Amino acid sequence: MQMRRPQRLRRGDRVAAVTLSWGGPAAVPHRYAAGKAQLEHTFGLEVVELPLTLAPPERVAEDPAGRAADLHRAFADPTIAGVISTIGGDDSIRLLPHLDLALLAANPKVFLGYSDSTIVHMALRRAGVASFYGPSVMAGFGENAGLHPYLIEGVRSALFDPVAPLDWPPNTDGWTVEHLDWEDPSTQEQPRRLEPSTGWRWHGGMPGRGPALVGCLEVLDWLRGTAFWPDLDGVVLFLESSEEAPPPSYLTGFLRALAASGELGRIAGLVLGRPGGALNEQERLAYDDALLGVVRQEEGLDALPVVTGVDFGHTDPIWTIPQGIPVAIGPDVQRITFLEAGVT
């Protein structure tokens, strides 16, 4: 499918902050305010709110149609250049019966978010619109004590100043999953402790290329059997796991289901994000073992290019990945390359 690509963002643009799942902005207002301020200051944007953006969590939870209406309003408004999720959750799937795909397709613009926003990414994919898997207002742009340079570079290169082809640079500055209590406003100015970057892990295979399909493992799994389950033929599949740290056996089951449907053998590459959650290194490496156990040992897909421990998803900082845009994965040169820009 040829994806419609939105116009790039520019300083001075208005972007809408949409609450599509958990009502986090009202639950932790100082965290939302910090993310909004850092987003506006760093990128020169004006963030605007919609009717449910700042609504109490219980109000947000009871009104999936209203959340969908906010998304429609943001896409249809010609004065709004982009749409950014405020935070994830576990509730975006309830938007699907209320989404107007024709409206979204007719008004392509930047949509940015991750985690539970996988649902909206797959809806936009079905509508034929490119979107961007990256930071949300509260988780990402709300980073304690300022934004990581790696996050800034990823957002700029994807949304503001696209260069293609672009080799995705691994993060060398360190990463974190340290949890600092959002309920305590004093922690907002406390930098989180960084773990040393040890590089991505390449597991062989032949070079491959295809459109990027990016999602949170658990959320993507919820879509199986629905009209929003994506066509995996020829894609480079990017998977990442949430802060709830589902066990490696969950990944095993997911990949076995793809194998049973015949889909695993038709993808062009497999990229696994660094697992989220409070895990030690041995526990993180267990996800590699689970993946390779299915792909290499059970299915014998020795030519499939595989790389793990990559900088997207539920560890910080993360890169911003264009959905549906051609990407090349080269185990021989240990390089992931975005072949085209996701914006015009």
C-alpha positions in Angstrom: 0.0 0.0 0.0 1.3 3.5 -0.9 0.8 5.6 2.2 -0.3 9.2 2.1 2.3 11.3 3.9 1.5 14.4 5.9 3.3 17.7 5.6 6.3 18.1 7.8 6.1 20.2 11.0 7.6 23.7 11.2 8.3 26.1 14.1 5.1 28.0 14.9 2.8 25.2 14.0 -0.2 24.3 16.2 -0.4 20.7 17.3 -3.2 19.1 19.2 -2.6 17.1 22.4 -5.2 14.2 22.4 -6.1 11.9 25.3 -7.1 8.7 23.7 -6.7 6.2 26.5 -5.9 6.9 30.2 -6.8 10.4 31.4 -3.3 11.1 32.6 -3.2 14.9 32.1 -5.8 15.5 34.7 -4.5 12.7 37.0 -1.0 14.1 37.0 -1.3 17.7 35.7 2.2 18.9 36.5 3.7 16.0 34.4 1.5 17.0 31.5 2.4 20.7 32.0 6.1 19.8 32.0 5.8 17.7 28.8 3.8 20.5 27.1 6.3 23.1 28.0 9.3 21.1 26.9 7.6 20.2 23.6 6.8 23.8 22.9 10.1 25.2 24.0 12.3 22.7 22.1 10.4 22.5 18.8 8.7 25.9 18.7 5.2 24.5 18.6 1.9 25.7 20.1 0.1 22.9 21.9 -3.6 23.1 22.0 -6.1 21.0 23.9 -9.4 19.4 22.8 -12.5 18.8 24.9 -11.3 15.6 26.6 -7.6 16.3 26.7 -7.7 17.6 30.3 -10.8 15.8 31.4 -10.8 13.7 34.6 -9.8 10.1 34.1 -13.3 8.8 34.8 -14.8 11.1 32.3 -12.3 10.0 29.6 -12.8 6.3 30.4 -16.6 6.5 30.0 -16.5 8.2 26.6 -14.6 6.4 23.8 -16.8 8.1 21.3 -15.8 11.5 22.6 -12.1 10.5 22.4 -12.6 9.5 18.8 -14.4 12.8 18.2 -11.4 14.7 19.6 -9.2 12.8 17.1 -11.5 13.6 14.3 -11.6 17.3 15.3 -7.9 17.5 15.4 -7.5 15.9 11.9 -10.2 17.9 10.3 -9.1 21.3 11.7 -6.9 22.9 9.0 -5.2 25.1 11.5 -3.7 22.1 13.3 -0.6 20.6 11.7 -0.1 17.6 13.9 -1.6 15.4 16.6 0.3 14.1 19.6 -1.0 11.5 22.1 -0.8 12.7 25.7 -0.1 9.2 27.2 -0.9 5.5 26.7 -3.0 3.2 28.7 -5.0 0.1 27.8 -8.2 1.6 26.4 -7.7 2.9 22.9 -9.1 -0.3 21.4 -12.6 1.0 22.4 -12.2 3.9 19.9 -12.3 1.5 16.9 -16.1 1.4 16.4 -16.2 5.2 16.4 -13.4 6.0 14.0 -14.1 7.6 10.7 -11.3 6.3 8.5 -12.5 8.3 5.5 -12.1 11.5 7.5 -8.6 10.5 8.6 -7.6 9.6 5.1 -8.8 12.9 3.7 -6.8 14.9 6.2 -3.4 13.4 6.5 -1.3 15.0 9.2 1.4 14.0 11.6 0.2 11.6 14.4 2.8 10.8 17.1 2.6 8.4 20.0 3.5 4.9 21.1 2.4 2.1 23.4 -1.5 2.0 23.5 -1.4 4.4 20.6 -0.6 1.3 18.5 -4.3 1.1 18.0 -4.6 4.5 16.3 -1.4 3.7 14.3 -3.1 0.6 12.9 -6.3 2.5 12.2 -4.3 5.1 10.3 -2.5 2.4 8.4 -5.8 0.9 7.4 -6.8 4.4 6.2 -3.6 4.6 4.2 -2.0 7.4 6.2 1.7 7.3 7.4 2.1 8.0 11.1 5.0 8.1 13.6 5.8 5.8 16.5 7.5 8.0 19.0 7.2 10.0 22.3 4.0 11.2 23.9 3.5 14.4 25.8 3.8 12.9 29.3 6.1 9.9 28.5 8.8 11.2 26.3 8.4 14.9 26.1 7.8 15.0 29.8 11.2 13.5 30.6 12.6 14.5 34.0 15.0 17.5 33.9 14.8 18.0 30.2 14.7 16.1 26.9 17.4 13.7 25.9 19.3 14.8 22.8 18.7 11.4 21.1 14.9 11.9 21.4 15.2 15.4 20.0 17.3 14.2 17.1 14.8 11.4 16.3 11.8 13.8 16.3 13.6 16.4 14.2 14.8 13.9 11.6 11.3 12.3 11.3 9.0 15.3 11.5 10.8 18.6 10.9 13.9 18.2 8.8 13.6 14.9 7.0 16.6 13.4 5.3 16.4 10.3 3.1 17.9 7.8 3.1 18.8 8.1 6.8 20.8 5.5 8.7 19.2 5.1 12.2 21.9 5.9 14.7 22.0 3.7 17.8 21.9 5.6 21.1 25.3 5.8 22.7 24.5 8.2 25.6 22.8 5.7 27.9 19.3 4.6 28.5 16.9 4.3 31.4 13.8 2.7 32.8 14.2 4.2 36.3 10.9 4.9 37.8 10.5 8.3 39.6 7.1 8.9 41.1 5.1 11.2 38.9 2.8 11.9 41.8 5.7 13.8 43.5 6.2 17.1 41.6 9.8 17.4 43.1 11.0 14.5 41.0 10.3 16.4 37.8 13.6 18.2 38.1 15.6 15.0 39.0 17.4 13.4 36.1 16.9 9.7 35.8 19.8 7.4 36.2 21.2 6.1 32.8 22.4 2.6 32.1 25.4 2.3 29.7 24.5 1.7 26.0 25.9 -1.6 24.9 24.7 -1.4 21.3 22.1 -3.3 19.3 22.4 -7.1 19.0 22.5 -8.5 15.4 21.4 -12.1 14.9 22.3 -12.7 11.2 20.0 -13.2 8.3 20.1 -11.7 4.8 19.5 -8.0 4.0 15.8 -7.2 3.8 13.6 -4.3 3.1 9.9 -3.4 3.3 7.5 -0.9 4.9 7.9 -0.4 8.6 5.2 -1.7 10.8 5.7 -0.7 14.4 3.7 -1.6 17.5 3.6 -2.6 21.2 3.5 -6.3 21.4 0.6 -6.7 23.8 -1.5 -4.0 22.1 -0.9 -5.3 18.6 -1.9 -8.8 19.8 -5.3 -7.4 20.9 -6.1 -6.6 17.3 -5.8 -10.2 16.1 -9.1 -11.2 14.5 -10.3 -7.6 14.0 -10.5 -5.7 10.7 -7.6 -3.6 12.0 -5.1 -6.4 12.2 -2.5 -5.3 9.7 -1.3 -7.1 6.5 2.2 -8.3 7.4 3.3 -9.4 3.9 6.7 -7.9 3.2 6.9 -5.6 6.2 9.8 -5.0 8.5 8.1 -5.8 11.8 9.2 -3.6 14.8 7.9 -5.0 18.1 8.4 -3.7 21.6 7.0 -4.6 25.0 5.5 -2.4 27.7 6.6 -1.4 31.1 4.4 -4.3 32.5 7.2 -6.6 31.2 5.2 -9.5 29.8 7.3 -12.7 30.1 9.4 -13.9 27.2 6.8 -16.7 26.8 4.3 -14.0 25.7 6.6 -13.2 22.8 7.0 -16.9 22.0 3.2 -17.3 21.8 2.8 -14.2 19.6 5.4 -15.4 17.1 4.1 -18.9 17.1 0.7 -17.6 16.2 2.3 -15.6 13.3 4.0 -18.8 12.2 0.8 -20.8 12.4 -1.0 -18.2 10.2 1.8 -18.2 7.7 2.6 -14.5 8.3 5.9 -15.0 10.1 7.4 -16.5 7.0 6.3 -13.5 4.8 7.8 -10.6 6.8 11.0 -9.0 5.5 12.7 -8.3 8.8 12.2 -8.4 12.6 13.4 -5.7 15.0 12.8 -6.0 18.7 13.0 -2.9 21.0 14.8 -3.0 24.3 12.2 -4.6 26.7 10.4 -2.3 29.0 10.0 -2.8 32.8 12.4 -3.3 35.7 14.4 -6.2 34.4 18.0 -7.1 34.7 20.2 -7.8 31.7 19.7 -11.6 31.9 16.0 -11.1 31.9 16.2 -8.8 28.9 18.3 -11.3 27.0 15.7 -13.9 27.6 13.5 -12.1 25.0 16.2 -12.6 22.4 16.2 -16.3 23.3 12.4 -16.5 22.9 12.5 -14.8 19.6 15.3 -16.8 18.1 13.8 -20.0 19.5 10.8 -19.5 17.3 12.3 -17.8 14.2 15.5 -19.9 13.9 15.0 -23.1 15.8 11.3 -23.9 15.3 10.7 -22.2 11.9 14.1 -22.4 10.3 13.9 -18.8 9.0 17.6 -18.4 8.8 17.5 -15.7 6.1 15.2 -13.4 8.1 17.2 -10.4 9.3 16.8 -10.0 13.1 18.1 -7.3 15.4 17.2 -6.8 19.1 17.8 -4.3 21.9 16.9 -1.4 19.7 16.1 2.1 20.9 12.3 2.4 20.6 9.4 1.7 22.9 9.3 1.6 26.6 12.9 2.6 27.5 14.1 6.1 27.2 15.3 7.9 25.1 13.5 6.6 22.0 13.8 7.2 18.3 10.8 8.2 16.1 9.9 5.7 13.5 7.7 6.4 10.4 5.0 3.8 10.0 4.5 2.4 6.5 7.6 4.0 5.1 10.2 1.7 3.4 13.1 0.7 5.6 16.1 -1.5 4.9 17.7 -3.8 7.5 21.2 -4.9 6.8 22.8 -7.5 9.1 25.9 -7.5 6.9 26.6 -3.8 7.6 24.7 -3.7 10.9 22.5 -0.8 9.8 18.8 0.1 9.7 18.1 2.7 7.0 14.9 4.7 6.5 14.8 4.8 2.7 12.2 7.6 2.3 10.9 10.5 4.4 7.6 10.0 6.2 6.6 13.6 5.6 6.4 15.8 2.6 
